[in-house]
Amino acid sequence: MKQPLVDAIRMLERAGMIDHNGHCSARRDVNSFYINSGASVRGALTLSDIVTADLDGNLLEGGARPPLEFHIHSEVYRARPDVHAVIHTHPQWSTFLTMAGATFKPVYAQGVLLGDIPLMESPLSVNTKAMGERLAATLGRGRAALLKAHGAVIAGADIVECFALAAYLEENAYRQYMATQIGEPYVFSEAEQQACREKLWSPRLFKKTWDHYHSKIR
């Protein structure tokens, strides 16, 4: 489980979705999870940078502390037994939308898979249990949440699915942003969204997306 986590973080950095900050986790069991340490260099991550923490942020394995925003991960895991991977990104285009007060709209087929994306109306770091609980409540039963002028949180059944959804979120935001420079972007109808969900929600598609990004870090 740790190596895919390393690969996911390196791919996110290479794609510009995280920089010197940002983190990705995978549930180990009901009370603990793997995550990159706060001090780790994301673009040069190795297995030694993955630590194990419990849901209160106590270090169980590893030589460095988890990120200050571990509460994002721990509180989502507490609230969502179905979630086994969480990614917190600082993506450029979707963050621009939140800064301008623009609503994320499904303008890209794979972007439809994110569903409705709620906005947490705070740009502050999620570095307390109360903030983590607020984030988890904002996410609800959804697959992603945006943090105003801050970033995004994506929840998935596994690390491959979670990574793919993070990539689709940012690609959709990029297309939405660029289209608005020309005019009003076309938004998929409800029927078109349903068709996309039926055809594109597929582990094979998620793995294809993963393999595309993975090829860039080999």
C-alpha positions as CSV (number, residue, x, y, z in Angstrom):
1,M,0.0,0.0,0.0
2,K,2.9,2.4,0.7
3,Q,4.4,2.3,-2.8
4,P,1.2,3.4,-4.6
5,L,1.0,6.2,-2.0
6,V,4.5,7.3,-2.9
7,D,3.7,7.2,-6.6
8,A,0.5,9.1,-6.2
9,I,2.2,11.9,-4.3
10,R,5.0,12.2,-6.9
11,M,2.5,12.2,-9.7
12,L,0.4,14.9,-8.1
13,E,3.6,17.0,-7.7
14,R,4.7,16.4,-11.3
15,A,1.2,17.4,-12.5
16,G,1.3,20.6,-10.5
17,M,-1.6,19.6,-8.2
18,I,0.6,19.8,-5.1
19,D,3.9,21.6,-4.4
20,H,6.0,21.8,-1.2
21,N,2.7,21.1,0.6
22,G,-0.2,18.7,0.0
23,H,-0.6,15.2,1.2
24,C,-2.2,11.9,0.4
25,S,-3.2,9.0,2.7
26,A,-4.4,5.5,2.7
27,R,-6.3,3.8,5.4
28,R,-4.4,1.1,7.2
29,D,-7.2,-0.1,9.5
30,V,-10.1,1.4,11.3
31,N,-7.9,3.4,13.7
32,S,-4.8,4.4,11.6
33,F,-3.6,5.5,8.2
34,Y,-0.5,5.9,6.1
35,I,0.5,9.4,5.0
36,N,3.5,11.3,3.8
37,S,5.3,13.2,6.5
38,G,4.9,16.9,6.8
39,A,8.7,17.5,6.2
40,S,8.9,15.3,3.1
41,V,9.9,16.7,-0.3
42,R,6.9,15.7,-2.4
43,G,8.7,15.5,-5.8
44,A,11.4,13.2,-4.4
45,L,9.3,11.1,-2.1
46,T,10.5,7.6,-1.0
47,L,9.0,4.9,1.1
48,S,10.9,6.2,4.1
49,D,8.8,9.4,3.9
50,I,5.6,7.5,4.5
51,V,4.6,7.4,8.2
52,T,1.7,5.8,10.1
53,A,-0.5,7.8,12.4
54,D,-3.6,7.0,14.4
55,L,-6.8,9.1,14.1
56,D,-5.5,11.5,16.8
57,G,-2.3,12.2,14.9
58,N,-0.1,10.2,17.1
59,L,2.9,8.7,15.3
60,L,2.8,4.9,15.2
61,E,5.6,4.2,12.6
62,G,8.2,6.4,11.0
63,G,10.8,9.0,11.8
64,A,8.9,12.3,11.2
65,R,5.6,13.8,12.1
66,P,2.5,13.7,9.9
67,P,1.4,17.0,8.2
68,L,-0.3,19.6,10.4
69,E,-3.4,19.1,8.4
70,F,-3.6,15.4,9.2
71,H,-7.1,16.2,10.6
72,I,-8.4,16.3,7.0
73,H,-7.6,12.6,6.7
74,S,-8.5,11.5,10.2
75,E,-11.9,13.1,10.3
76,V,-12.9,11.9,6.9
77,Y,-11.9,8.4,7.9
78,R,-13.9,8.7,11.1
79,A,-17.0,9.9,9.2
80,R,-16.7,7.7,6.1
81,P,-16.0,3.9,6.6
82,D,-16.3,3.6,2.8
83,V,-13.3,5.8,2.2
84,H,-9.9,4.2,2.1
85,A,-7.8,7.0,0.5
86,V,-7.8,10.8,0.9
87,I,-5.9,13.4,-1.1
88,H,-5.5,17.1,-0.2
89,T,-4.3,19.1,-3.2
90,H,-3.5,22.7,-3.9
91,P,-4.7,22.7,-7.5
92,Q,-4.3,25.9,-9.5
93,W,-7.5,26.0,-11.7
94,S,-10.1,24.8,-9.2
95,T,-8.7,27.1,-6.6
96,F,-9.0,30.0,-9.0
97,L,-12.7,29.2,-9.3
98,T,-13.2,29.4,-5.5
99,M,-11.3,32.6,-5.3
100,A,-13.6,34.2,-7.8
101,G,-16.8,32.8,-6.3
102,A,-17.5,30.6,-9.4
103,T,-19.3,27.3,-8.9
104,F,-17.7,24.2,-10.2
105,K,-19.7,23.0,-13.2
106,P,-19.6,19.7,-15.1
107,V,-18.1,20.7,-18.4
108,Y,-15.9,17.6,-18.9
109,A,-17.1,14.0,-19.2
110,Q,-14.9,12.6,-16.5
111,G,-15.5,15.7,-14.3
112,V,-19.1,14.6,-14.1
113,L,-17.9,11.7,-11.9
114,L,-17.2,14.1,-9.0
115,G,-20.9,14.9,-8.6
116,D,-21.9,18.1,-6.8
117,I,-18.8,19.6,-5.1
118,P,-19.5,21.6,-1.9
119,L,-17.4,24.5,-0.9
120,M,-15.9,25.0,2.6
121,E,-16.0,28.8,3.1
122,S,-12.7,29.1,4.8
123,P,-9.1,29.6,3.4
124,L,-7.5,28.6,6.7
125,S,-5.4,25.6,7.3
126,V,-7.3,22.5,8.5
127,N,-5.0,22.0,11.4
128,T,-7.4,21.4,14.3
129,K,-9.9,18.6,15.0
130,A,-12.8,21.1,14.8
131,M,-11.7,22.2,11.4
132,G,-11.3,18.6,10.3
133,E,-14.8,17.9,11.5
134,R,-16.1,20.9,9.6
135,L,-14.3,19.7,6.4
136,A,-15.7,16.2,6.8
137,A,-19.2,17.6,7.3
138,T,-18.8,19.7,4.2
139,L,-17.7,16.7,2.2
140,G,-20.7,14.7,3.5
141,R,-21.2,11.6,1.4
142,G,-19.6,13.2,-1.6
143,R,-16.4,12.5,-3.5
144,A,-14.7,15.9,-3.2
145,A,-14.9,19.3,-1.5
146,L,-13.3,22.6,-2.4
147,L,-11.7,24.8,0.2
148,K,-12.1,28.5,-0.6
149,A,-8.8,30.0,-1.9
150,H,-7.0,27.0,-0.5
151,G,-7.4,23.7,-2.3
152,A,-9.4,20.5,-2.6
153,V,-10.0,17.3,-0.8
154,I,-10.8,14.1,-2.6
155,A,-12.1,10.8,-1.1
156,G,-11.9,7.5,-2.8
157,A,-12.4,3.8,-2.3
158,D,-8.7,3.2,-3.0
159,I,-5.7,5.2,-4.0
160,V,-6.1,4.7,-7.7
161,E,-9.7,5.9,-7.7
162,C,-8.9,8.8,-5.5
163,F,-6.0,9.9,-7.7
164,A,-8.1,9.7,-10.8
165,L,-10.8,11.8,-9.3
166,A,-8.3,14.4,-8.2
167,A,-7.0,14.6,-11.8
168,Y,-10.5,14.8,-13.3
169,L,-11.5,17.6,-10.8
170,E,-8.6,19.7,-11.9
171,E,-9.0,19.0,-15.6
172,N,-12.7,20.0,-15.4
173,A,-11.8,23.2,-13.6
174,Y,-9.1,24.0,-16.2
175,R,-11.6,23.6,-19.0
176,Q,-14.2,25.6,-17.2
177,Y,-11.8,28.4,-16.5
178,M,-10.4,28.6,-20.0
179,A,-13.8,28.4,-21.7
180,T,-15.0,31.4,-19.6
181,Q,-12.3,33.4,-21.2
182,I,-14.2,33.0,-24.5
183,G,-17.8,32.8,-23.4
184,E,-20.2,30.8,-21.2
185,P,-19.1,27.2,-21.1
186,Y,-21.4,24.4,-22.1
187,V,-22.6,22.4,-19.0
188,F,-23.6,18.8,-19.4
189,S,-27.3,18.2,-19.0
190,E,-28.7,15.9,-16.4
191,A,-29.2,13.1,-19.0
192,E,-25.7,13.6,-20.3
193,Q,-24.3,13.5,-16.7
194,Q,-26.2,10.2,-16.0
195,A,-24.8,8.7,-19.2
196,C,-21.3,9.7,-18.2
197,R,-21.7,8.2,-14.8
198,E,-22.9,4.9,-16.3
199,K,-20.2,4.6,-18.9
200,L,-17.1,6.2,-17.2
201,W,-17.3,5.1,-13.5
202,S,-14.9,2.2,-14.0
203,P,-11.9,0.8,-12.2
204,R,-10.4,0.2,-15.7
205,L,-10.7,3.9,-16.6
206,F,-9.2,4.9,-13.2
207,K,-6.3,2.6,-13.8
208,K,-5.8,4.0,-17.3
209,T,-5.7,7.5,-15.9
210,W,-3.2,6.3,-13.2
211,D,-1.0,4.6,-15.8
212,H,-0.9,7.8,-17.9
213,Y,0.4,9.9,-15.1
214,H,2.6,7.1,-13.8
215,S,4.4,7.0,-17.1
216,K,5.7,10.5,-16.4
217,I,7.5,9.7,-13.2
218,R,9.3,6.5,-14.4
